[in-house]
Each structure stands twice: as C-alpha cells, then as structure tokens.
Amino acid sequence: MTYDVGGESGWHEHPGIVIAVVKSGAVDRKLGCKRAERFTAGQAFTEVGPHFVSNPGDVPAVLEITAIFPTDMTAEFRRDLAKPKCRSRS
C-alpha cells in the first residue's frame, strides 16, 4: 500500500489484525483520541480497532500489509468510521 504525500486512510477498522511494515517514507498512526505515533522505514505496527493513518512527509510512504482474519469472515475487510469525538484540553 502506498500513501502519497499528504495522503490519509480516513478513520476505519478491520476485522482481525493487520500488521504493517513501513518499507519507505513515514506514516503517522492515530488510535482514537490518543496522540499520533510516527513510524518510519524498517518499523512495524499493528492495526486493531479504529485507527487513522496519514503521510506527513515529503515522499510517498510505502507499507507492506499482512492481514490475519477469520476464514469465515462475511463482513467487509475495511469498515469506514466517523472521526472520534474527543474532548479538547484547556
């Protein structure tokens, strides 16, 4: 999967577990209302539950994706979600 410069996944989730390895570039992954984590080439992360991935860099980010899910899965592999409502910190 490639995220172009400024590209993003939108809020979504998958059944099971997704393992992502950053082959080149960098991505930020956000889980709910938590602060985003940055992953760069050579690093890996998992996607479980609602998340948002974006490319903050100035080069495309290339990820290698492995999905682990039930063989009897009948739902779509990706389910789009609304952005979480987070309380602002004052």
C-alpha positions as CSV (number, residue, x, y, z in Angstrom):
1,M,0.0,0.0,0.0
2,T,1.3,3.5,-0.9
3,Y,0.3,6.7,0.8
4,D,1.1,9.7,-1.4
5,V,2.5,12.9,0.2
6,G,-0.4,14.2,2.4
7,G,-2.4,11.1,1.8
8,E,-4.5,9.5,4.5
9,S,-6.6,6.4,5.2
10,G,-9.6,8.1,6.9
11,W,-10.9,6.6,10.1
12,H,-11.5,2.9,9.7
13,E,-11.1,-0.6,11.2
14,H,-10.6,-4.1,10.0
15,P,-11.7,-7.5,11.4
16,G,-8.9,-9.4,12.9
17,I,-5.4,-7.9,13.0
18,V,-3.4,-6.0,10.4
19,I,0.4,-5.9,10.5
20,A,2.0,-3.0,8.7
21,V,5.7,-2.7,7.9
22,V,7.0,0.6,6.6
23,K,9.2,-0.1,3.6
24,S,10.0,3.6,2.8
25,G,8.9,7.0,3.9
26,A,6.9,7.6,7.2
27,V,3.4,7.4,8.4
28,D,1.6,8.7,11.5
29,R,-1.0,6.3,13.1
30,K,-3.6,7.7,15.4
31,L,-5.8,5.5,17.7
32,G,-8.9,7.2,18.9
33,C,-8.2,10.4,20.8
34,K,-4.6,9.5,21.6
35,R,-1.6,11.4,20.2
36,A,-0.4,10.1,16.8
37,E,2.7,7.8,16.7
38,R,5.2,8.1,13.8
39,F,6.6,5.0,12.1
40,T,9.5,5.2,9.7
41,A,11.2,2.8,7.2
42,G,12.0,-0.5,8.9
43,Q,9.4,-0.1,11.7
44,A,6.2,-2.2,12.0
45,F,2.9,-1.6,13.8
46,T,-0.4,-3.4,14.2
47,E,-3.9,-2.1,13.5
48,V,-6.5,-3.4,15.8
49,G,-9.7,-1.4,16.4
50,P,-10.4,2.1,15.0
51,H,-7.4,4.0,13.5
52,F,-6.3,6.6,11.1
53,V,-3.0,6.6,9.1
54,S,-1.5,9.6,7.2
55,N,1.7,10.5,5.4
56,P,3.2,13.7,7.0
57,G,6.3,13.5,4.9
58,D,7.5,14.9,1.6
59,V,7.9,11.5,-0.1
60,P,5.4,8.7,-0.7
61,A,5.2,6.2,2.2
62,V,5.1,2.5,1.2
63,L,3.8,-0.1,3.6
64,E,3.7,-3.9,3.3
65,I,0.4,-5.2,4.8
66,T,-0.4,-8.6,6.2
67,A,-3.9,-9.3,7.4
68,I,-5.0,-12.0,9.8
69,F,-8.7,-12.6,10.0
70,P,-11.2,-15.4,10.5
71,T,-11.7,-17.7,7.5
72,D,-15.5,-17.5,7.9
73,M,-15.4,-13.7,7.8
74,T,-18.5,-12.3,6.0
75,A,-18.0,-8.6,6.7
76,E,-16.0,-6.3,4.5
77,F,-12.3,-6.2,5.1
78,R,-12.4,-2.5,5.8
79,R,-15.2,-0.6,7.6
80,D,-15.1,3.2,7.3
81,L,-15.9,5.1,10.6
82,A,-16.7,8.6,11.7
83,K,-13.9,10.7,13.3
84,P,-14.0,10.2,17.1
85,K,-15.3,13.0,19.2
86,C,-12.5,14.0,21.5
87,R,-12.7,16.4,24.3
88,S,-10.4,19.4,23.9
89,R,-7.9,20.0,26.6
90,S,-7.9,23.6,28.0
